[in-house]
C-alpha cells in the first residue's frame, strides 16, 4: 500500500513538472513568434538618411513595417510627389530627405488607416537627368547657365566658384540671389559670400534651386 502511494506521489509530481515545462516552452515559442514582427521603436526611423535631397525621377524603397510586406518601389513624379498606397493624396518628396518623407507619411497614415505606422524610405536608384539650370551673371570669370543634377547640392558660394570665382572688380559682399517662389512671386536675397568663404560663416550661405539667378555686382574698391 505504501508503495502504491509512493508511486502515485511520484506520478503526480512528474505530471505537474511536465505541465509546467509545456507551459514555459509554449510561452517561449509564442514570445518568439511575437518578437518576429514586433514593431521597432520610433528611434529606428531616426536612423533614415537625412542628408540626400530627393528629386523627381528618384526610385525609392518604401515599406510600412506593420504590414509585414516586402518593400515596394515608388518613383518621385515629375511634380515632385509620391503616390502612397492606402493614402488618398500625394506626399511631397522633392527637396526633402528620406527621413523627412518617412515621418510625413507616418503622420498621414496614422491619421487615416494605422494606429501606429513605422515607415521606412530609402533611395533605390537615381535618375541622372537634368533637373534644371541656374545662372551666374555679373562680375565672375565665366558667367552663364549651369546644370543641376539629382544628388548635387550647390550653394551660392559654390556656384560662384563654379563660374570661375569673382573678377578683380567683384563685390562678393553683396551677391544677389533671385528666386521665383511657389506662388509665382520673385524674391531676392543678399549673401555675403566673402564672409562665407573667408570667415567660414556657412550658415549665411543658401542652397541653389533650379531657375535661380545669381548676380555678382561690381565693387568700386579693390
Secondary structure, 3 states (H helix, E strand, C coil): CHHHHHHHHHHHHHHHHHHHHHHHHHHHHHHHHHHHCCCCCHHHHHHCCCCCCCCCCCEEEEEEHHHCCCCEEEECCCCCEEECCCCCCEEECCCCCHHHHHHHHHHHHHHHCCCCCCEEEEEEECCCCEEEEEEEEECECCCEEEEEECCCCCEHHHHHHHCCCECCCECCCCEEEEEECCCCCEEEEEECHHHHHHHCCHHHCCECCCCCEEEECECCCC
